[in-house]
């Protein structure tokens, strides 16, 4: 998970391979819908998604840029509220 987050944060096209619900929660919150669920999807479906993502990696990079921006905006709201609470 941490390597996936690092790649994502660097703008590298990734397909998060979820082994727990944390993946979907993290990436879904910022609107990145490329996560595959290794606990419920078939190996064939996962492979299909990964191959499709590879074929569209430029599009994934653009989606990551948008999702990162959304994450930074959400973090700013949290930080502002925390400052107000502590200030």
HTML snippet that shows the backbone in 3Dmol.js (N, CA, C, O; Angstrom):
<script src="https://3Dmol.org/build/3Dmol-min.js"></script>
<div id="view" style="width:600px;height:400px;position:relative"></div>
<script>
const pdb = `
ATOM      1  N   UNK A   1       0.830  -1.196   0.000  1.00  0.00           N
ATOM      2  CA  UNK A   1       0.000   0.000   0.000  1.00  0.00           C
ATOM      3  C   UNK A   1       0.867   1.248   0.000  1.00  0.00           C
ATOM      4  O   UNK A   1       0.590   2.192  -0.741  1.00  0.00           O
ATOM      5  N   UNK A   2       1.900   1.267   0.811  1.00  0.00           N
ATOM      6  CA  UNK A   2       2.730   2.470   0.903  1.00  0.00           C
ATOM      7  C   UNK A   2       3.491   2.737  -0.381  1.00  0.00           C
ATOM      8  O   UNK A   2       3.659   3.893  -0.770  1.00  0.00           O
ATOM      9  N   UNK A   3       3.951   1.698  -1.041  1.00  0.00           N
ATOM     10  CA  UNK A   3       4.630   1.890  -2.326  1.00  0.00           C
ATOM     11  C   UNK A   3       3.649   2.420  -3.361  1.00  0.00           C
ATOM     12  O   UNK A   3       4.013   3.241  -4.202  1.00  0.00           O
ATOM     13  N   UNK A   4       2.419   1.958  -3.304  1.00  0.00           N
ATOM     14  CA  UNK A   4       1.388   2.425  -4.226  1.00  0.00           C
ATOM     15  C   UNK A   4       1.098   3.911  -3.983  1.00  0.00           C
ATOM     16  O   UNK A   4       0.954   4.679  -4.934  1.00  0.00           O
ATOM     17  N   UNK A   5       1.014   4.307  -2.732  1.00  0.00           N
ATOM     18  CA  UNK A   5       0.782   5.711  -2.384  1.00  0.00           C
ATOM     19  C   UNK A   5       1.952   6.569  -2.857  1.00  0.00           C
ATOM     20  O   UNK A   5       1.748   7.665  -3.379  1.00  0.00           O
ATOM     21  N   UNK A   6       3.163   6.082  -2.678  1.00  0.00           N
ATOM     22  CA  UNK A   6       4.348   6.835  -3.118  1.00  0.00           C
ATOM     23  C   UNK A   6       4.337   7.012  -4.630  1.00  0.00           C
ATOM     24  O   UNK A   6       4.603   8.107  -5.127  1.00  0.00           O
ATOM     25  N   UNK A   7       4.035   5.955  -5.363  1.00  0.00           N
ATOM     26  CA  UNK A   7       3.970   6.054  -6.822  1.00  0.00           C
ATOM     27  C   UNK A   7       2.870   7.022  -7.229  1.00  0.00           C
ATOM     28  O   UNK A   7       3.083   7.887  -8.079  1.00  0.00           O
ATOM     29  N   UNK A   8       1.708   6.883  -6.634  1.00  0.00           N
ATOM     30  CA  UNK A   8       0.567   7.744  -6.922  1.00  0.00           C
ATOM     31  C   UNK A   8       0.932   9.202  -6.670  1.00  0.00           C
ATOM     32  O   UNK A   8       0.658  10.070  -7.499  1.00  0.00           O
ATOM     33  N   UNK A   9       1.548   9.462  -5.530  1.00  0.00           N
ATOM     34  CA  UNK A   9       1.929  10.834  -5.154  1.00  0.00           C
ATOM     35  C   UNK A   9       2.955  11.433  -6.104  1.00  0.00           C
ATOM     36  O   UNK A   9       3.076  12.653  -6.221  1.00  0.00           O
ATOM     37  N   UNK A  10       3.687  10.564  -6.777  1.00  0.00           N
ATOM     38  CA  UNK A  10       4.697  11.013  -7.743  1.00  0.00           C
ATOM     39  C   UNK A  10       4.119  11.129  -9.151  1.00  0.00           C
ATOM     40  O   UNK A  10       4.828  11.510 -10.082  1.00  0.00           O
ATOM     41  N   UNK A  11       2.842  10.806  -9.311  1.00  0.00           N
ATOM     42  CA  UNK A  11       2.200  10.904 -10.610  1.00  0.00           C
ATOM     43  C   UNK A  11       2.373   9.687 -11.493  1.00  0.00           C
ATOM     44  O   UNK A  11       2.058   9.730 -12.682  1.00  0.00           O
ATOM     45  N   UNK A  12       2.872   8.600 -10.923  1.00  0.00           N
ATOM     46  CA  UNK A  12       3.075   7.365 -11.690  1.00  0.00           C
ATOM     47  C   UNK A  12       1.735   6.639 -11.816  1.00  0.00           C
ATOM     48  O   UNK A  12       1.072   6.395 -10.807  1.00  0.00           O
ATOM     49  N   UNK A  13       1.328   6.291 -13.035  1.00  0.00           N
ATOM     50  CA  UNK A  13       0.069   5.555 -13.191  1.00  0.00           C
ATOM     51  C   UNK A  13       0.104   4.237 -12.403  1.00  0.00           C
ATOM     52  O   UNK A  13       1.010   3.423 -12.578  1.00  0.00           O
ATOM     53  N   UNK A  14      -0.878   4.047 -11.551  1.00  0.00           N
ATOM     54  CA  UNK A  14      -0.934   2.853 -10.707  1.00  0.00           C
ATOM     55  C   UNK A  14      -2.347   2.284 -10.695  1.00  0.00           C
ATOM     56  O   UNK A  14      -3.329   2.991 -10.919  1.00  0.00           O
ATOM     57  N   UNK A  15      -2.413   0.993 -10.430  1.00  0.00           N
ATOM     58  CA  UNK A  15      -3.670   0.311 -10.157  1.00  0.00           C
ATOM     59  C   UNK A  15      -3.536  -0.240  -8.741  1.00  0.00           C
ATOM     60  O   UNK A  15      -2.899  -1.274  -8.539  1.00  0.00           O
ATOM     61  N   UNK A  16      -4.126   0.436  -7.762  1.00  0.00           N
ATOM     62  CA  UNK A  16      -4.040  -0.066  -6.396  1.00  0.00           C
ATOM     63  C   UNK A  16      -4.698  -1.440  -6.294  1.00  0.00           C
ATOM     64  O   UNK A  16      -5.845  -1.623  -6.703  1.00  0.00           O
ATOM     65  N   UNK A  17      -3.962  -2.396  -5.748  1.00  0.00           N
ATOM     66  CA  UNK A  17      -4.472  -3.765  -5.599  1.00  0.00           C
ATOM     67  C   UNK A  17      -4.846  -3.971  -4.134  1.00  0.00           C
ATOM     68  O   UNK A  17      -3.997  -4.246  -3.286  1.00  0.00           O
ATOM     69  N   UNK A  18      -6.122  -3.833  -3.869  1.00  0.00           N
ATOM     70  CA  UNK A  18      -6.616  -3.822  -2.494  1.00  0.00           C
ATOM     71  C   UNK A  18      -6.630  -5.209  -1.873  1.00  0.00           C
ATOM     72  O   UNK A  18      -7.149  -6.167  -2.447  1.00  0.00           O
ATOM     73  N   UNK A  19      -6.055  -5.288  -0.703  1.00  0.00           N
ATOM     74  CA  UNK A  19      -6.162  -6.500   0.113  1.00  0.00           C
ATOM     75  C   UNK A  19      -6.981  -6.199   1.354  1.00  0.00           C
ATOM     76  O   UNK A  19      -7.260  -7.094   2.153  1.00  0.00           O
ATOM     77  N   UNK A  20      -7.369  -4.936   1.518  1.00  0.00           N
ATOM     78  CA  UNK A  20      -8.242  -4.529   2.629  1.00  0.00           C
ATOM     79  C   UNK A  20      -9.067  -3.329   2.169  1.00  0.00           C
ATOM     80  O   UNK A  20      -8.782  -2.727   1.134  1.00  0.00           O
ATOM     81  N   UNK A  21     -10.080  -2.994   2.941  1.00  0.00           N
ATOM     82  CA  UNK A  21     -10.969  -1.897   2.568  1.00  0.00           C
ATOM     83  C   UNK A  21     -10.286  -0.532   2.639  1.00  0.00           C
ATOM     84  O   UNK A  21     -10.817   0.452   2.124  1.00  0.00           O
ATOM     85  N   UNK A  22      -9.114  -0.464   3.274  1.00  0.00           N
ATOM     86  CA  UNK A  22      -8.403   0.808   3.380  1.00  0.00           C
ATOM     87  C   UNK A  22      -8.060   1.384   2.014  1.00  0.00           C
ATOM     88  O   UNK A  22      -8.092   2.599   1.821  1.00  0.00           O
ATOM     89  N   UNK A  23      -7.736   0.521   1.078  1.00  0.00           N
ATOM     90  CA  UNK A  23      -7.382   0.983  -0.265  1.00  0.00           C
ATOM     91  C   UNK A  23      -8.525   1.769  -0.887  1.00  0.00           C
ATOM     92  O   UNK A  23      -8.356   2.910  -1.316  1.00  0.00           O
ATOM     93  N   UNK A  24      -9.687   1.137  -0.926  1.00  0.00           N
ATOM     94  CA  UNK A  24     -10.840   1.790  -1.552  1.00  0.00           C
ATOM     95  C   UNK A  24     -11.182   3.075  -0.815  1.00  0.00           C
ATOM     96  O   UNK A  24     -11.513   4.082  -1.440  1.00  0.00           O
ATOM     97  N   UNK A  25     -11.103   3.045   0.499  1.00  0.00           N
ATOM     98  CA  UNK A  25     -11.384   4.248   1.281  1.00  0.00           C
ATOM     99  C   UNK A  25     -10.436   5.382   0.947  1.00  0.00           C
ATOM    100  O   UNK A  25     -10.863   6.516   0.732  1.00  0.00           O
ATOM    101  N   UNK A  26      -9.172   5.080   0.905  1.00  0.00           N
ATOM    102  CA  UNK A  26      -8.168   6.104   0.622  1.00  0.00           C
ATOM    103  C   UNK A  26      -8.312   6.667  -0.781  1.00  0.00           C
ATOM    104  O   UNK A  26      -8.461   7.876  -0.957  1.00  0.00           O
ATOM    105  N   UNK A  27      -8.268   5.802  -1.769  1.00  0.00           N
ATOM    106  CA  UNK A  27      -8.297   6.266  -3.154  1.00  0.00           C
ATOM    107  C   UNK A  27      -9.696   6.732  -3.567  1.00  0.00           C
ATOM    108  O   UNK A  27      -9.824   7.668  -4.355  1.00  0.00           O
ATOM    109  N   UNK A  28     -10.728   6.098  -3.052  1.00  0.00           N
ATOM    110  CA  UNK A  28     -12.097   6.504  -3.378  1.00  0.00           C
ATOM    111  C   UNK A  28     -12.430   7.888  -2.853  1.00  0.00           C
ATOM    112  O   UNK A  28     -13.168   8.634  -3.496  1.00  0.00           O
ATOM    113  N   UNK A  29     -11.895   8.238  -1.696  1.00  0.00           N
ATOM    114  CA  UNK A  29     -12.153   9.539  -1.097  1.00  0.00           C
ATOM    115  C   UNK A  29     -11.694  10.687  -1.987  1.00  0.00           C
ATOM    116  O   UNK A  29     -12.285  11.767  -1.974  1.00  0.00           O
ATOM    117  N   UNK A  30     -10.654  10.453  -2.748  1.00  0.00           N
ATOM    118  CA  UNK A  30     -10.144  11.519  -3.626  1.00  0.00           C
ATOM    119  C   UNK A  30     -10.553  11.293  -5.082  1.00  0.00           C
ATOM    120  O   UNK A  30     -10.069  11.978  -5.983  1.00  0.00           O
ATOM    121  N   UNK A  31     -11.443  10.332  -5.305  1.00  0.00           N
ATOM    122  CA  UNK A  31     -12.019  10.134  -6.625  1.00  0.00           C
ATOM    123  C   UNK A  31     -11.195   9.329  -7.605  1.00  0.00           C
ATOM    124  O   UNK A  31     -11.411   9.417  -8.814  1.00  0.00           O
ATOM    125  N   UNK A  32     -10.252   8.544  -7.103  1.00  0.00           N
ATOM    126  CA  UNK A  32      -9.458   7.694  -7.986  1.00  0.00           C
ATOM    127  C   UNK A  32     -10.075   6.307  -7.963  1.00  0.00           C
ATOM    128  O   UNK A  32      -9.968   5.590  -6.969  1.00  0.00           O
ATOM    129  N   UNK A  33     -10.715   5.934  -9.049  1.00  0.00           N
ATOM    130  CA  UNK A  33     -11.538   4.729  -9.089  1.00  0.00           C
ATOM    131  C   UNK A  33     -10.864   3.556  -9.810  1.00  0.00           C
ATOM    132  O   UNK A  33     -11.551   2.758 -10.448  1.00  0.00           O
ATOM    133  N   UNK A  34      -9.571   3.439  -9.723  1.00  0.00           N
ATOM    134  CA  UNK A  34      -8.851   2.381 -10.440  1.00  0.00           C
ATOM    135  C   UNK A  34      -8.482   1.192  -9.557  1.00  0.00           C
ATOM    136  O   UNK A  34      -7.808   0.269 -10.014  1.00  0.00           O
ATOM    137  N   UNK A  35      -8.911   1.207  -8.316  1.00  0.00           N
ATOM    138  CA  UNK A  35      -8.572   0.138  -7.384  1.00  0.00           C
ATOM    139  C   UNK A  35      -9.225  -1.180  -7.793  1.00  0.00           C
ATOM    140  O   UNK A  35     -10.400  -1.211  -8.159  1.00  0.00           O
ATOM    141  N   UNK A  36      -8.465  -2.258  -7.730  1.00  0.00           N
ATOM    142  CA  UNK A  36      -9.025  -3.597  -7.907  1.00  0.00           C
ATOM    143  C   UNK A  36      -9.057  -4.265  -6.533  1.00  0.00           C
ATOM    144  O   UNK A  36      -8.185  -4.024  -5.699  1.00  0.00           O
ATOM    145  N   UNK A  37     -10.051  -5.090  -6.309  1.00  0.00           N
ATOM    146  CA  UNK A  37     -10.230  -5.739  -5.010  1.00  0.00           C
ATOM    147  C   UNK A  37      -9.757  -7.188  -5.091  1.00  0.00           C
ATOM    148  O   UNK A  37     -10.437  -8.045  -5.655  1.00  0.00           O
ATOM    149  N   UNK A  38      -8.602  -7.443  -4.528  1.00  0.00           N
ATOM    150  CA  UNK A  38      -8.009  -8.783  -4.581  1.00  0.00           C
ATOM    151  C   UNK A  38      -8.739  -9.790  -3.694  1.00  0.00           C
ATOM    152  O   UNK A  38      -8.480 -10.991  -3.775  1.00  0.00           O
ATOM    153  N   UNK A  39      -9.641  -9.310  -2.858  1.00  0.00           N
ATOM    154  CA  UNK A  39     -10.384 -10.234  -1.994  1.00  0.00           C
ATOM    155  C   UNK A  39     -11.689 -10.696  -2.615  1.00  0.00           C
ATOM    156  O   UNK A  39     -12.266 -11.687  -2.165  1.00  0.00           O
ATOM    157  N   UNK A  40     -12.171  -9.995  -3.646  1.00  0.00           N
ATOM    158  CA  UNK A  40     -13.476 -10.377  -4.206  1.00  0.00           C
ATOM    159  C   UNK A  40     -13.491 -10.519  -5.729  1.00  0.00           C
ATOM    160  O   UNK A  40     -14.390 -11.164  -6.270  1.00  0.00           O
ATOM    161  N   UNK A  41     -12.531  -9.941  -6.424  1.00  0.00           N
ATOM    162  CA  UNK A  41     -12.510 -10.036  -7.886  1.00  0.00           C
ATOM    163  C   UNK A  41     -11.703 -11.255  -8.321  1.00  0.00           C
ATOM    164  O   UNK A  41     -10.809 -11.714  -7.611  1.00  0.00           O
ATOM    165  N   UNK A  42     -12.032 -11.761  -9.486  1.00  0.00           N
ATOM    166  CA  UNK A  42     -11.284 -12.902 -10.018  1.00  0.00           C
ATOM    167  C   UNK A  42      -9.933 -12.436 -10.540  1.00  0.00           C
ATOM    168  O   UNK A  42      -9.745 -11.262 -10.859  1.00  0.00           O
ATOM    169  N   UNK A  43      -9.005 -13.367 -10.620  1.00  0.00           N
ATOM    170  CA  UNK A  43      -7.681 -13.054 -11.159  1.00  0.00           C
ATOM    171  C   UNK A  43      -7.796 -12.527 -12.586  1.00  0.00           C
ATOM    172  O   UNK A  43      -7.051 -11.632 -12.987  1.00  0.00           O
ATOM    173  N   UNK A  44      -8.721 -13.078 -13.338  1.00  0.00           N
ATOM    174  CA  UNK A  44      -8.912 -12.651 -14.728  1.00  0.00           C
ATOM    175  C   UNK A  44      -9.391 -11.199 -14.791  1.00  0.00           C
ATOM    176  O   UNK A  44      -8.905 -10.413 -15.605  1.00  0.00           O
ATOM    177  N   UNK A  45     -10.332 -10.855 -13.940  1.00  0.00           N
ATOM    178  CA  UNK A  45     -10.859  -9.483 -13.922  1.00  0.00           C
ATOM    179  C   UNK A  45      -9.775  -8.497 -13.500  1.00  0.00           C
ATOM    180  O   UNK A  45      -9.659  -7.409 -14.064  1.00  0.00           O
ATOM    181  N   UNK A  46      -8.991  -8.885 -12.512  1.00  0.00           N
ATOM    182  CA  UNK A  46      -7.897  -8.013 -12.051  1.00  0.00           C
ATOM    183  C   UNK A  46      -6.885  -7.814 -13.165  1.00  0.00           C
ATOM    184  O   UNK A  46      -6.453  -6.692 -13.428  1.00  0.00           O
ATOM    185  N   UNK A  47      -6.510  -8.901 -13.815  1.00  0.00           N
ATOM    186  CA  UNK A  47      -5.541  -8.806 -14.920  1.00  0.00           C
ATOM    187  C   UNK A  47      -6.079  -7.919 -16.042  1.00  0.00           C
ATOM    188  O   UNK A  47      -5.339  -7.114 -16.607  1.00  0.00           O
ATOM    189  N   UNK A  48      -7.359  -8.062 -16.362  1.00  0.00           N
ATOM    190  CA  UNK A  48      -7.992  -7.236 -17.396  1.00  0.00           C
ATOM    191  C   UNK A  48      -7.892  -5.761 -17.048  1.00  0.00           C
ATOM    192  O   UNK A  48      -7.539  -4.936 -17.891  1.00  0.00           O
ATOM    193  N   UNK A  49      -8.207  -5.434 -15.794  1.00  0.00           N
ATOM    194  CA  UNK A  49      -8.146  -4.039 -15.343  1.00  0.00           C
ATOM    195  C   UNK A  49      -6.725  -3.491 -15.421  1.00  0.00           C
ATOM    196  O   UNK A  49      -6.519  -2.351 -15.837  1.00  0.00           O
ATOM    197  N   UNK A  50      -5.760  -4.288 -15.028  1.00  0.00           N
ATOM    198  CA  UNK A  50      -4.367  -3.846 -15.058  1.00  0.00           C
ATOM    199  C   UNK A  50      -3.903  -3.640 -16.500  1.00  0.00           C
ATOM    200  O   UNK A  50      -3.230  -2.656 -16.804  1.00  0.00           O
ATOM    201  N   UNK A  51      -4.263  -4.565 -17.378  1.00  0.00           N
ATOM    202  CA  UNK A  51      -3.868  -4.415 -18.783  1.00  0.00           C
ATOM    203  C   UNK A  51      -4.536  -3.197 -19.417  1.00  0.00           C
ATOM    204  O   UNK A  51      -3.903  -2.474 -20.185  1.00  0.00           O
ATOM    205  N   UNK A  52      -5.801  -2.968 -19.104  1.00  0.00           N
ATOM    206  CA  UNK A  52      -6.500  -1.792 -19.631  1.00  0.00           C
ATOM    207  C   UNK A  52      -5.868  -0.512 -19.100  1.00  0.00           C
ATOM    208  O   UNK A  52      -5.730   0.469 -19.831  1.00  0.00           O
ATOM    209  N   UNK A  53      -5.487  -0.524 -17.830  1.00  0.00           N
ATOM    210  CA  UNK A  53      -4.842   0.655 -17.243  1.00  0.00           C
ATOM    211  C   UNK A  53      -3.500   0.927 -17.911  1.00  0.00           C
ATOM    212  O   UNK A  53      -3.155   2.078 -18.182  1.00  0.00           O
ATOM    213  N   UNK A  54      -2.754  -0.125 -18.171  1.00  0.00           N
ATOM    214  CA  UNK A  54      -1.462   0.038 -18.843  1.00  0.00           C
ATOM    215  C   UNK A  54      -1.650   0.637 -20.234  1.00  0.00           C
ATOM    216  O   UNK A  54      -0.901   1.521 -20.650  1.00  0.00           O
ATOM    217  N   UNK A  55      -2.643   0.152 -20.932  1.00  0.00           N
ATOM    218  CA  UNK A  55      -2.913   0.659 -22.280  1.00  0.00           C
ATOM    219  C   UNK A  55      -3.345   2.128 -22.252  1.00  0.00           C
ATOM    220  O   UNK A  55      -3.163   2.858 -23.227  1.00  0.00           O
ATOM    221  N   UNK A  56      -3.918   2.547 -21.126  1.00  0.00           N
ATOM    222  CA  UNK A  56      -4.403   3.931 -20.974  1.00  0.00           C
ATOM    223  C   UNK A  56      -3.619   4.700 -19.912  1.00  0.00           C
ATOM    224  O   UNK A  56      -4.180   5.550 -19.220  1.00  0.00           O
ATOM    225  N   UNK A  57      -2.328   4.405 -19.783  1.00  0.00           N
ATOM    226  CA  UNK A  57      -1.551   4.988 -18.691  1.00  0.00           C
ATOM    227  C   UNK A  57      -1.462   6.505 -18.735  1.00  0.00           C
ATOM    228  O   UNK A  57      -1.329   7.137 -17.687  1.00  0.00           O
ATOM    229  N   UNK A  58      -1.532   7.104 -19.911  1.00  0.00           N
ATOM    230  CA  UNK A  58      -1.537   8.572 -19.981  1.00  0.00           C
ATOM    231  C   UNK A  58      -2.810   9.124 -19.348  1.00  0.00           C
ATOM    232  O   UNK A  58      -2.777  10.137 -18.648  1.00  0.00           O
ATOM    233  N   UNK A  59      -3.913   8.460 -19.595  1.00  0.00           N
ATOM    234  CA  UNK A  59      -5.178   8.862 -18.985  1.00  0.00           C
ATOM    235  C   UNK A  59      -5.117   8.690 -17.471  1.00  0.00           C
ATOM    236  O   UNK A  59      -5.602   9.545 -16.731  1.00  0.00           O
ATOM    237  N   UNK A  60      -4.526   7.595 -17.007  1.00  0.00           N
ATOM    238  CA  UNK A  60      -4.380   7.373 -15.569  1.00  0.00           C
ATOM    239  C   UNK A  60      -3.543   8.476 -14.933  1.00  0.00           C
ATOM    240  O   UNK A  60      -3.865   8.956 -13.847  1.00  0.00           O
ATOM    241  N   UNK A  61      -2.470   8.878 -15.608  1.00  0.00           N
ATOM    242  CA  UNK A  61      -1.625   9.958 -15.080  1.00  0.00           C
ATOM    243  C   UNK A  61      -2.445  11.236 -14.908  1.00  0.00           C
ATOM    244  O   UNK A  61      -2.283  11.944 -13.915  1.00  0.00           O
ATOM    245  N   UNK A  62      -3.317  11.533 -15.859  1.00  0.00           N
ATOM    246  CA  UNK A  62      -4.178  12.717 -15.753  1.00  0.00           C
ATOM    247  C   UNK A  62      -5.180  12.558 -14.606  1.00  0.00           C
ATOM    248  O   UNK A  62      -5.452  13.512 -13.879  1.00  0.00           O
ATOM    249  N   UNK A  63      -5.728  11.344 -14.448  1.00  0.00           N
ATOM    250  CA  UNK A  63      -6.660  11.084 -13.344  1.00  0.00           C
ATOM    251  C   UNK A  63      -5.955  11.243 -11.999  1.00  0.00           C
ATOM    252  O   UNK A  63      -6.535  11.754 -11.040  1.00  0.00           O
ATOM    253  N   UNK A  64      -4.709  10.805 -11.939  1.00  0.00           N
ATOM    254  CA  UNK A  64      -3.936  10.934 -10.704  1.00  0.00           C
ATOM    255  C   UNK A  64      -3.708  12.402 -10.367  1.00  0.00           C
ATOM    256  O   UNK A  64      -3.828  12.814  -9.213  1.00  0.00           O
ATOM    257  N   UNK A  65      -3.383  13.176 -11.380  1.00  0.00           N
ATOM    258  CA  UNK A  65      -3.165  14.617 -11.155  1.00  0.00           C
ATOM    259  C   UNK A  65      -4.420  15.262 -10.563  1.00  0.00           C
ATOM    260  O   UNK A  65      -4.334  16.040  -9.613  1.00  0.00           O
ATOM    261  N   UNK A  66      -5.569  14.940 -11.121  1.00  0.00           N
ATOM    262  CA  UNK A  66      -6.835  15.481 -10.614  1.00  0.00           C
ATOM    263  C   UNK A  66      -7.102  15.000  -9.189  1.00  0.00           C
ATOM    264  O   UNK A  66      -7.481  15.788  -8.324  1.00  0.00           O
ATOM    265  N   UNK A  67      -6.903  13.707  -8.951  1.00  0.00           N
ATOM    266  CA  UNK A  67      -7.159  13.138  -7.627  1.00  0.00           C
ATOM    267  C   UNK A  67      -6.204  13.711  -6.579  1.00  0.00           C
ATOM    268  O   UNK A  67      -6.611  13.975  -5.447  1.00  0.00           O
ATOM    269  N   UNK A  68      -4.938  13.903  -6.951  1.00  0.00           N
ATOM    270  CA  UNK A  68      -3.969  14.494  -6.013  1.00  0.00           C
ATOM    271  C   UNK A  68      -4.387  15.912  -5.637  1.00  0.00           C
ATOM    272  O   UNK A  68      -4.317  16.312  -4.475  1.00  0.00           O
ATOM    273  N   UNK A  69      -4.818  16.652  -6.638  1.00  0.00           N
ATOM    274  CA  UNK A  69      -5.267  18.025  -6.374  1.00  0.00           C
ATOM    275  C   UNK A  69      -6.462  18.005  -5.413  1.00  0.00           C
ATOM    276  O   UNK A  69      -6.540  18.817  -4.491  1.00  0.00           O
ATOM    277  N   UNK A  70      -7.386  17.071  -5.641  1.00  0.00           N
ATOM    278  CA  UNK A  70      -8.553  16.943  -4.762  1.00  0.00           C
ATOM    279  C   UNK A  70      -8.102  16.574  -3.340  1.00  0.00           C
ATOM    280  O   UNK A  70      -8.637  17.100  -2.364  1.00  0.00           O
ATOM    281  N   UNK A  71      -7.133  15.683  -3.227  1.00  0.00           N
ATOM    282  CA  UNK A  71      -6.619  15.292  -1.912  1.00  0.00           C
ATOM    283  C   UNK A  71      -5.974  16.460  -1.186  1.00  0.00           C
ATOM    284  O   UNK A  71      -6.170  16.633   0.016  1.00  0.00           O
ATOM    285  N   UNK A  72      -5.209  17.258  -1.909  1.00  0.00           N
ATOM    286  CA  UNK A  72      -4.564  18.424  -1.304  1.00  0.00           C
ATOM    287  C   UNK A  72      -5.617  19.427  -0.830  1.00  0.00           C
ATOM    288  O   UNK A  72      -5.469  20.029   0.233  1.00  0.00           O
ATOM    289  N   UNK A  73      -6.675  19.605  -1.615  1.00  0.00           N
ATOM    290  CA  UNK A  73      -7.760  20.509  -1.205  1.00  0.00           C
ATOM    291  C   UNK A  73      -8.441  20.005   0.062  1.00  0.00           C
ATOM    292  O   UNK A  73      -8.729  20.788   0.966  1.00  0.00           O
ATOM    293  N   UNK A  74      -8.697  18.704   0.130  1.00  0.00           N
ATOM    294  CA  UNK A  74      -9.325  18.134   1.324  1.00  0.00           C
ATOM    295  C   UNK A  74      -8.414  18.273   2.541  1.00  0.00           C
ATOM    296  O   UNK A  74      -8.878  18.567   3.643  1.00  0.00           O
ATOM    297  N   UNK A  75      -7.129  18.063   2.335  1.00  0.00           N
ATOM    298  CA  UNK A  75      -6.175  18.200   3.423  1.00  0.00           C
ATOM    299  C   UNK A  75      -6.132  19.645   3.920  1.00  0.00           C
ATOM    300  O   UNK A  75      -6.024  19.880   5.124  1.00  0.00           O
ATOM    301  N   UNK A  76      -6.214  20.600   3.021  1.00  0.00           N
ATOM    302  CA  UNK A  76      -6.193  22.017   3.405  1.00  0.00           C
ATOM    303  C   UNK A  76      -7.393  22.357   4.289  1.00  0.00           C
ATOM    304  O   UNK A  76      -7.257  23.113   5.251  1.00  0.00           O
ATOM    305  N   UNK A  77      -8.554  21.812   3.974  1.00  0.00           N
ATOM    306  CA  UNK A  77      -9.747  22.045   4.796  1.00  0.00           C
ATOM    307  C   UNK A  77      -9.517  21.494   6.201  1.00  0.00           C
ATOM    308  O   UNK A  77      -9.824  22.155   7.193  1.00  0.00           O
ATOM    309  N   UNK A  78      -8.978  20.288   6.277  1.00  0.00           N
ATOM    310  CA  UNK A  78      -8.682  19.661   7.564  1.00  0.00           C
ATOM    311  C   UNK A  78      -7.685  20.509   8.357  1.00  0.00           C
ATOM    312  O   UNK A  78      -7.890  20.766   9.543  1.00  0.00           O
ATOM    313  N   UNK A  79      -6.610  20.940   7.700  1.00  0.00           N
ATOM    314  CA  UNK A  79      -5.588  21.740   8.378  1.00  0.00           C
ATOM    315  C   UNK A  79      -6.160  23.063   8.870  1.00  0.00           C
ATOM    316  O   UNK A  79      -5.851  23.497   9.980  1.00  0.00           O
ATOM    317  N   UNK A  80      -6.990  23.707   8.053  1.00  0.00           N
ATOM    318  CA  UNK A  80      -7.607  24.982   8.461  1.00  0.00           C
ATOM    319  C   UNK A  80      -8.491  24.802   9.684  1.00  0.00           C
ATOM    320  O   UNK A  80      -8.466  25.621  10.603  1.00  0.00           O
ATOM    321  N   UNK A  81      -9.265  23.739   9.695  1.00  0.00           N
ATOM    322  CA  UNK A  81     -10.140  23.492  10.840  1.00  0.00           C
ATOM    323  C   UNK A  81      -9.344  23.149  12.095  1.00  0.00           C
ATOM    324  O   UNK A  81      -9.706  23.550  13.201  1.00  0.00           O
ATOM    325  N   UNK A  82      -8.265  22.411  11.913  1.00  0.00           N
ATOM    326  CA  UNK A  82      -7.417  22.070  13.040  1.00  0.00           C
ATOM    327  C   UNK A  82      -6.752  23.319  13.607  1.00  0.00           C
ATOM    328  O   UNK A  82      -6.680  23.487  14.824  1.00  0.00           O
ATOM    329  N   UNK A  83      -6.262  24.200  12.723  1.00  0.00           N
ATOM    330  CA  UNK A  83      -5.666  25.469  13.181  1.00  0.00           C
ATOM    331  C   UNK A  83      -6.689  26.291  13.973  1.00  0.00           C
ATOM    332  O   UNK A  83      -6.370  26.853  15.021  1.00  0.00           O
ATOM    333  N   UNK A  84      -7.912  26.353  13.462  1.00  0.00           N
ATOM    334  CA  UNK A  84      -8.957  27.120  14.144  1.00  0.00           C
ATOM    335  C   UNK A  84      -9.267  26.524  15.515  1.00  0.00           C
ATOM    336  O   UNK A  84      -9.488  27.254  16.481  1.00  0.00           O
ATOM    337  N   UNK A  85      -9.280  25.225  15.591  1.00  0.00           N
ATOM    338  CA  UNK A  85      -9.561  24.553  16.853  1.00  0.00           C
ATOM    339  C   UNK A  85      -8.433  24.775  17.866  1.00  0.00           C
ATOM    340  O   UNK A  85      -8.692  24.992  19.050  1.00  0.00           O
ATOM    341  N   UNK A  86      -7.199  24.719  17.403  1.00  0.00           N
ATOM    342  CA  UNK A  86      -6.063  24.873  18.296  1.00  0.00           C
ATOM    343  C   UNK A  86      -5.707  26.332  18.567  1.00  0.00           C
ATOM    344  O   UNK A  86      -5.052  26.654  19.559  1.00  0.00           O
ATOM    345  N   UNK A  87      -6.148  27.202  17.671  1.00  0.00           N
ATOM    346  CA  UNK A  87      -5.768  28.611  17.747  1.00  0.00           C
ATOM    347  C   UNK A  87      -6.608  29.354  18.721  1.00  0.00           C
ATOM    348  O   UNK A  87      -6.419  30.556  18.908  1.00  0.00           O
TER     349      UNK A  87
END
`;
const viewer = $3Dmol.createViewer("view");
viewer.addModel(pdb, "pdb");
viewer.setStyle({}, {cartoon: {color: "spectrum"}});
viewer.zoomTo();
viewer.render();
</script>
